[in-house]
Amino acid sequence: MDLRTDYPFWLLEKGIIATYPSLVQDLHTEVLVIGAGISGALVAWRLCKSGIKTVVVDKRHVGMGSTAASTALLQYEIDVPLRELIPKIGQRNAEESYLLGIRAIDEIGKLSKHFAAVDFQTRPSLQYASYRKDYKDLKIEYQLRKNIGIDIEWLEQEDVKKWYGFEKAAAVLSANGAVVNAYGLTHALLLDGLKSGLQVYDHTEIISITNNKRSVSVKTGDGYSITARKLVIACGYESNKYLARPVDQLSTTYAIVSEPFAEKQFWHQNSLIWETATPYLYLRTTDDHRILIGGKDDNFTSVQKRNKALSLKAKALETSFCKLFPHINFKTDFRWAGVFATTKDGLPYIGNYGTNRHIYFALGFGGNGIIYSQIASNIIHDLITGKKNNEAKLFSFDR
């Protein structure tokens, strides 16, 4: 599957950070991770740092799938509002999923301190009411989050105007948000893992998987085999081929990045900004003083349709931005499109699928893929090492 259209900003900014060989021999290992994006990198890094012999393979270059196309807003809020999630999975589970998102942001922040050039910065996150009719539901959402101790502030129309300069009926401002360069972090994790014995092979496609009594064996496109005690499938939106039935719905999202500005501050604390509408517009700033805008999603993944739509979608994103900030002279420097997935409840799928106890999935579907990848690294580490993990059931396939 072609997961993106055009070259994302992060890839052009960072370039090829590191190169890894393709596999040219048979291997035996404790854990094999398929997928060298942010999900696979976080899982593999955690395992190898616990002394577990781990191998990572990817059919592309490292980080060149959906990770390179990520806009990398780190938010605890999932695509399903808390008020809608509670009836779907119960109040306790819904609240826990939001709180786990906050914890994951903190964990990524602590992890990022060890690496240069991953551009992690904490930011508040503003969600505004797209329409006046959204006021009531947003106020309910604010109260639900406030009730479980989330650091959140209610903004009336005059507050939004004062702090952000645009006219919206209301907004909620969360203290817990961040940004990161997912492509840079992926390479940083894998390069650091190499020091602890991690093995990484790109341009190594897995074409078959065989379940054995006490292990899993895979074959590569070049005819080599890897036998592992445990297998982790972390190849994102291409993971459906390993499942008996799809658990997600694939769509396309679009993003543009401006030319760099002389200004460093664009609005209140350069907050992450998004809205209540579906699909929603989302904004962030970058470390080199650009503005990134994403959204205008389509319910297709066709490469031809995506390529055809990109120019019009980029223009539409510019127009939406200019309605909010007419005083900012936004000029698009980069534009791209990428595949993303949604699930029935907005939550990821993590853990074993079916009766096979040797294969684990780290499927960080949704708008919070990086957050879910961090959560997956904790859960899968615990499952493989035999530790009890109280969050595993929340993201299981049989929930």
C-alpha positions as CSV (number, residue, x, y, z in Angstrom):
1,M,0.0,0.0,0.0
2,D,1.2,3.5,-0.9
3,L,0.7,5.3,2.5
4,R,1.4,8.9,1.4
5,T,1.5,11.3,-1.5
6,D,4.4,13.7,-2.1
7,Y,7.3,14.2,0.3
8,P,6.4,15.3,3.9
9,F,8.1,18.2,5.5
10,W,9.9,16.0,8.1
11,L,11.5,13.8,5.5
12,L,12.8,16.7,3.5
13,E,13.9,18.6,6.7
14,K,15.8,15.6,8.3
15,G,16.7,13.6,5.1
16,I,18.1,10.1,5.4
17,I,19.2,10.2,9.0
18,A,20.7,6.7,9.0
19,T,20.9,3.7,6.7
20,Y,20.3,0.1,7.6
21,P,21.2,-3.1,5.7
22,S,18.7,-5.5,4.2
23,L,18.7,-9.1,5.7
24,V,21.1,-11.4,3.9
25,Q,21.1,-14.4,6.2
26,D,18.8,-16.6,8.4
27,L,18.3,-15.4,11.9
28,H,17.1,-16.6,15.3
29,T,15.9,-14.1,17.9
30,E,13.7,-13.7,20.9
31,V,11.4,-11.1,19.4
32,L,10.9,-10.0,15.8
33,V,9.2,-6.7,15.2
34,I,7.7,-6.1,11.7
35,G,7.6,-2.4,11.1
36,A,10.3,0.3,11.6
37,G,8.0,3.3,12.1
38,I,7.4,5.0,15.4
39,S,5.3,2.1,16.7
40,G,7.9,-0.6,16.0
41,A,10.7,1.7,17.2
42,L,9.1,2.4,20.5
43,V,8.3,-1.3,21.1
44,A,11.7,-2.5,20.0
45,W,13.6,0.1,22.0
46,R,11.7,-0.9,25.2
47,L,12.4,-4.6,24.7
48,C,16.1,-4.3,23.9
49,K,16.6,-2.0,26.8
50,S,15.2,-4.8,29.0
51,G,17.9,-7.2,27.6
52,I,15.6,-9.0,25.2
53,K,17.2,-9.9,21.9
54,T,15.2,-8.0,19.3
55,V,15.2,-7.7,15.5
56,V,13.3,-5.1,13.5
57,V,12.5,-5.4,9.8
58,D,10.7,-3.1,7.4
59,K,10.0,-3.4,3.6
60,R,10.8,0.3,3.2
61,H,13.5,2.5,4.6
62,V,13.1,3.2,8.3
63,G,10.3,5.7,9.1
64,M,9.3,6.2,5.5
65,G,5.7,5.0,5.8
66,S,3.1,6.8,7.8
67,T,5.6,8.0,10.3
68,A,7.2,10.4,7.8
69,A,3.7,11.8,7.0
70,S,2.6,12.3,10.6
71,T,1.8,15.8,11.7
72,A,2.9,14.7,15.2
73,L,0.5,16.6,17.5
74,L,0.6,14.8,20.8
75,Q,-2.8,15.0,22.4
76,Y,-4.5,12.9,25.1
77,E,-7.9,13.7,23.6
78,I,-8.9,10.9,21.2
79,D,-11.1,11.4,18.1
80,V,-14.1,10.2,20.0
81,P,-15.1,12.8,22.7
82,L,-15.3,11.6,26.3
83,R,-19.0,12.2,26.4
84,E,-19.5,9.8,23.4
85,L,-16.9,7.3,24.5
86,I,-18.5,6.7,28.0
87,P,-21.7,5.1,26.5
88,K,-19.5,3.0,24.1
89,I,-17.0,1.4,26.6
90,G,-18.2,2.5,30.1
91,Q,-17.2,5.4,32.2
92,R,-14.3,3.9,34.0
93,N,-12.6,2.6,30.8
94,A,-13.3,5.9,28.9
95,E,-11.8,8.0,31.7
96,E,-8.8,5.7,31.9
97,S,-8.1,5.9,28.2
98,Y,-8.0,9.8,28.4
99,L,-5.7,9.7,31.5
100,L,-3.4,7.1,29.8
101,G,-3.0,9.6,27.0
102,I,-1.7,12.2,29.4
103,R,0.7,9.7,30.9
104,A,2.0,8.7,27.5
105,I,2.8,12.3,26.6
106,D,4.8,12.6,29.8
107,E,6.6,9.4,29.0
108,I,7.5,10.5,25.5
109,G,8.7,13.8,26.9
110,K,11.1,12.1,29.3
111,L,12.3,9.7,26.6
112,S,12.9,12.6,24.2
113,K,15.3,14.3,26.7
114,H,17.9,11.6,25.9
115,F,17.9,12.4,22.1
116,A,18.9,15.4,20.1
117,A,16.8,16.6,17.1
118,V,13.5,15.1,18.0
119,D,12.0,18.6,18.6
120,F,9.8,17.6,21.6
121,Q,8.1,20.6,23.2
122,T,5.1,20.7,25.6
123,R,2.2,22.8,24.3
124,P,-1.3,23.6,25.5
125,S,-4.1,22.3,23.3
126,L,-7.1,24.4,22.3
127,Q,-10.3,22.8,21.0
128,Y,-12.8,25.4,19.8
129,A,-16.5,25.1,19.0
130,S,-16.7,25.0,15.2
131,Y,-20.3,26.2,15.3
132,R,-22.4,27.9,17.9
133,K,-24.5,24.8,18.3
134,D,-21.4,22.9,19.6
135,Y,-21.3,25.1,22.7
136,K,-23.5,22.9,24.9
137,D,-21.7,19.6,24.0
138,L,-18.3,21.3,24.5
139,K,-19.3,22.5,27.9
140,I,-20.3,18.9,28.9
141,E,-17.0,17.7,27.6
142,Y,-15.1,20.3,29.6
143,Q,-16.9,19.2,32.8
144,L,-16.3,15.5,32.2
145,R,-12.6,16.0,31.8
146,K,-12.4,18.5,34.7
147,N,-14.2,15.9,37.0
148,I,-11.3,13.4,36.5
149,G,-8.6,15.9,37.3
150,I,-7.5,16.9,33.9
151,D,-5.9,20.4,33.8
152,I,-8.4,22.2,31.5
153,E,-9.8,25.7,31.2
154,W,-13.1,26.9,29.8
155,L,-12.9,29.9,27.4
156,E,-15.9,32.0,26.5
157,Q,-16.1,33.9,23.2
158,E,-14.3,37.0,24.5
159,D,-11.5,34.8,25.9
160,V,-10.9,33.1,22.6
161,K,-10.9,36.5,20.8
162,K,-8.4,37.9,23.4
163,W,-6.0,35.0,23.4
164,Y,-6.2,33.7,19.8
165,G,-7.7,36.6,17.8
166,F,-10.5,34.7,16.1
167,E,-14.3,34.6,16.8
168,K,-15.7,31.3,18.1
169,A,-18.5,30.8,20.6
170,A,-16.3,28.9,23.1
171,A,-13.2,26.7,23.5
172,V,-11.5,24.4,26.0
173,L,-7.8,24.9,26.7
174,S,-5.9,21.8,28.0
175,A,-2.5,22.1,29.6
176,N,-1.4,18.6,28.5
177,G,-0.2,18.6,24.9
178,A,3.0,18.5,23.0
179,V,4.7,18.2,19.6
180,V,7.5,16.0,18.4
181,N,9.3,15.0,15.2
182,A,8.1,11.4,14.9
183,Y,10.5,10.6,12.0
184,G,13.5,11.9,14.0
185,L,12.4,10.1,17.2
186,T,12.1,6.8,15.3
187,H,15.6,7.0,14.0
188,A,16.9,8.1,17.5
189,L,15.3,5.1,19.2
190,L,16.6,2.6,16.7
191,L,20.1,4.1,16.6
192,D,20.2,4.0,20.4
193,G,18.9,0.5,20.4
194,L,21.8,-0.7,18.2
195,K,24.1,0.1,21.2
196,S,22.1,-2.5,23.2
197,G,22.2,-5.2,20.6
198,L,19.1,-4.3,18.5
199,Q,19.3,-5.4,14.9
200,V,17.5,-3.4,12.2
201,Y,17.0,-4.4,8.6
202,D,15.2,-2.3,6.1
203,H,14.2,-3.3,2.5
204,T,13.3,-6.6,4.0
205,E,9.7,-7.6,3.2
206,I,8.0,-10.4,5.1
207,I,6.0,-12.6,2.7
208,S,4.8,-15.4,5.0
209,I,4.3,-16.2,8.7
210,T,4.3,-19.7,10.1
211,N,3.1,-20.5,13.7
212,N,5.1,-23.1,15.5
213,K,4.4,-24.7,18.8
214,R,6.8,-22.5,20.7
215,S,7.9,-20.0,18.1
216,V,7.0,-18.1,15.0
217,S,8.9,-18.3,11.7
218,V,8.8,-15.8,8.8
219,K,10.1,-15.8,5.3
220,T,11.5,-12.7,3.5
221,G,11.0,-11.8,-0.1
222,D,14.7,-12.7,-0.7
223,G,14.2,-16.2,0.7
224,Y,15.7,-15.8,4.2
225,S,14.0,-17.0,7.4
226,I,13.7,-15.5,10.8
227,T,12.6,-17.6,13.8
228,A,11.5,-15.8,16.9
229,R,10.0,-16.7,20.2
230,K,7.6,-13.8,19.9
231,L,6.4,-11.7,16.9
232,V,5.2,-8.1,17.1
233,I,3.3,-6.7,14.1
234,A,3.7,-3.0,14.1
235,C,3.3,-2.1,10.4
236,G,0.3,0.2,11.0
237,Y,-2.3,0.5,8.3
238,E,-0.8,-2.4,6.4
239,S,-1.4,-4.8,9.3
240,N,-4.9,-5.8,8.2
241,K,-3.5,-8.5,5.9
242,Y,-2.5,-10.4,9.1
243,L,-6.0,-10.2,10.6
244,A,-9.0,-12.4,9.7
245,R,-11.1,-9.3,9.5
246,P,-10.4,-5.6,9.3
247,V,-10.7,-3.6,12.5
248,D,-10.3,-0.2,11.1
249,Q,-11.6,2.1,8.4
250,L,-8.9,3.8,6.2
251,S,-9.1,7.4,5.1
252,T,-6.9,10.1,3.7
253,T,-5.8,13.3,5.4
254,Y,-3.9,16.3,4.0
255,A,-1.3,18.6,5.4
256,I,0.5,21.8,4.5
257,V,3.5,23.6,6.1
258,S,4.2,27.3,5.6
259,E,7.4,29.0,4.7
260,P,9.3,30.0,7.9
261,F,8.3,33.2,9.6
262,A,10.4,35.8,11.3
263,E,8.0,35.7,14.2
264,K,8.3,33.0,16.8
265,Q,5.0,33.5,18.6
266,F,1.8,33.3,16.5
267,W,-1.0,32.9,19.1
268,H,-1.3,32.0,22.8
269,Q,1.7,29.9,23.7
270,N,1.7,28.5,20.1
271,S,-1.0,26.1,21.3
272,L,-2.1,23.1,19.3
273,I,-5.4,24.1,17.8
274,W,-8.2,21.9,16.6
275,E,-12.0,22.0,16.5
276,T,-15.2,20.1,17.3
277,A,-16.3,19.5,13.6
278,T,-15.8,16.1,12.0
279,P,-13.5,16.0,10.1
280,Y,-11.6,18.6,12.0
281,L,-9.0,21.2,11.1
282,Y,-5.8,21.0,13.2
283,L,-2.8,23.3,13.6
284,R,0.6,23.4,15.2
285,T,3.9,25.3,14.8
286,T,7.3,23.9,14.1
287,D,10.7,24.4,15.7
288,D,11.8,26.5,12.8
289,H,8.9,28.9,13.1
290,R,6.5,27.5,10.5
291,I,2.8,26.8,10.8
292,L,1.5,23.3,10.0
293,I,-2.2,22.8,9.1
294,G,-3.9,19.5,8.5
295,G,-7.4,18.1,7.8
296,K,-10.0,18.1,5.0
297,D,-10.1,14.3,5.2
298,D,-11.5,12.1,2.5
299,N,-13.0,8.6,2.9
300,F,-10.8,7.0,0.3
301,T,-7.2,5.7,0.1
302,S,-6.8,5.6,-3.7
303,V,-3.4,6.9,-4.8
304,Q,-4.9,8.4,-8.0
305,K,-7.7,10.2,-6.1
306,R,-5.3,11.4,-3.5
307,N,-2.8,12.8,-6.0
308,K,-5.6,14.5,-7.9
309,A,-7.1,16.0,-4.7
310,L,-3.9,17.3,-3.1
311,S,-3.7,20.7,-4.8
312,L,-7.3,21.5,-4.1
313,K,-7.1,20.3,-0.5
314,A,-3.9,22.3,0.1
315,K,-5.7,25.4,-1.1
316,A,-8.7,24.6,1.0
317,L,-6.5,24.3,4.1
318,E,-4.9,27.7,3.3
319,T,-8.4,29.2,3.0
320,S,-9.5,27.8,6.3
321,F,-6.4,29.1,8.0
322,C,-6.9,32.6,6.6
323,K,-10.4,32.7,7.9
324,L,-9.1,32.1,11.4
325,F,-5.9,34.3,11.1
326,P,-6.4,36.8,8.2
327,H,-3.5,38.9,9.5
328,I,-0.9,36.0,9.0
329,N,0.4,35.8,5.5
330,F,0.5,32.1,5.1
331,K,2.4,30.7,2.0
332,T,2.6,27.0,1.5
333,D,6.1,25.6,1.3
334,F,5.3,21.8,1.6
335,R,2.2,19.8,1.1
336,W,1.4,16.1,1.4
337,A,-1.3,13.5,2.0
338,G,-1.3,10.4,4.1
339,V,-3.4,7.4,5.1
340,F,-4.9,7.2,8.6
341,A,-7.3,4.8,10.2
342,T,-10.2,5.1,12.6
343,T,-11.8,2.4,14.8
344,K,-15.3,1.8,16.2
345,D,-14.4,3.6,19.5
346,G,-11.3,5.7,18.5
347,L,-9.0,3.4,20.5
348,P,-6.1,1.3,19.2
349,Y,-5.7,-2.5,19.1
350,I,-2.9,-3.8,21.2
351,G,-2.0,-7.4,22.2
352,N,-2.8,-10.9,20.9
353,Y,-5.3,-11.6,18.2
354,G,-7.3,-14.8,18.5
355,T,-5.8,-17.8,20.1
356,N,-2.2,-17.2,19.0
357,R,-0.1,-16.3,22.1
358,H,3.1,-15.8,20.2
359,I,2.0,-12.9,18.0
360,Y,1.3,-9.4,19.3
361,F,-0.1,-6.4,17.5
362,A,0.7,-2.7,18.1
363,L,-1.9,-1.0,16.0
364,G,-1.9,2.7,16.9
365,F,-4.9,3.6,14.8
366,G,-6.6,7.0,15.0
367,G,-5.4,10.6,15.3
368,N,-3.3,9.8,18.4
369,G,-1.1,7.2,16.7
370,I,2.2,8.3,18.5
371,I,0.4,8.3,21.9
372,Y,-1.0,4.9,21.2
373,S,2.4,3.6,20.1
374,Q,3.9,4.6,23.5
375,I,1.0,2.9,25.3
376,A,1.6,-0.2,23.1
377,S,5.3,-0.3,24.0
378,N,4.4,-0.5,27.7
379,I,1.7,-3.2,27.2
380,I,3.6,-5.4,24.8
381,H,6.8,-5.2,26.9
382,D,4.8,-6.4,30.0
383,L,3.0,-9.2,28.1
384,I,6.2,-10.5,26.6
385,T,8.1,-10.4,29.9
386,G,5.2,-11.9,31.9
387,K,4.2,-8.8,33.9
388,K,0.7,-7.9,34.7
389,N,-0.6,-4.9,32.8
390,N,-4.0,-3.5,33.9
391,E,-4.4,-1.5,30.7
392,A,-4.1,-4.4,28.2
393,K,-7.8,-5.3,28.4
394,L,-8.9,-1.8,27.5
395,F,-7.2,-2.1,24.0
396,S,-7.7,-5.8,23.3
397,F,-9.2,-7.2,20.2
398,D,-12.1,-8.8,22.1
399,R,-13.1,-5.6,23.9
